[in-house]
Amino acid sequence: MAAQRTAQAVWEGDLLHGHGTVKGTSGAISELPISWSARTEASGGKTSPEELLAAAHAACFSMAFSNGLAKSQHPAKRLAVSATATFDKVGDGWKVTTMEIQVTGQVPGISAADFEAAAKAAGAGCPISGALKGNVEIRVQAKLE
């Protein structure tokens, strides 16, 4: 059965001076303020679509990586994942150009090479990676503790 998740945004004013909010309908993501300056300058306590995309990718990657490790008989004790979306001006418009994923893990009995290979596989295979594939460069750095 397919799962659907919904988020809602409200925007007031023009792009440069306006502001808005975004929230999830599950109740897990409360109403968060958004603005153009939060995307292109200092966040000022506001979020951006790119920060939310990075959060989604970090969560998705951590689940895919955990699953891959468990399937290879090396369940993780702990995975700490950071994802950074780069939003940059390209030509006349703006684009998410790269997603940098950094993961540090505690995985008993696995070699550093196998840990890195599993991280690369998770980086290519998680559903958010699939949604970005061909449009955003995804880079994965993995470090075994």
C-alpha positions, 0 to 999 in steps of 0.5 A: 500500500502506498503511503502519502504524506502532506505538508502545507505552506502559506506565503504572504507578499513578494519573494524578496520581502515576503514571508511564510510558514510551512508545516506537516499535517502529521503534527510532528513538524510544527509550523515553521517560518520561512523566507527568501533571506533564510534560503540565500543569507543567514537563516535568522531562526527560519528554515528553508526548503533546502534545510527540510530537503537535507533533513529528509535526506539525512533521515532517509539515508540513515534508514536505508544504511541501517537496513543495508548493514543489517541485511549484510549481517552487520547491524549498526549500533549507531549511525550519525548522519548529516546532510547539507544541501547547497542552494546556488545561483545557476545561470538566471535561476537558483538550484539545489546543486549538491547534497553532501552526506556525512555519516559516522557509525558504530558497527561491530565486526565490519571493515572500514572498506565494507562500511564505506561501500555500504554507505555509498550503496545507501547514498545511491539507493534511498528513496530521497536519493532516487528523487534527486538522481540526475538533478543533484550531485550526491556525495557520501563520506563515511567514517567508521568509529 
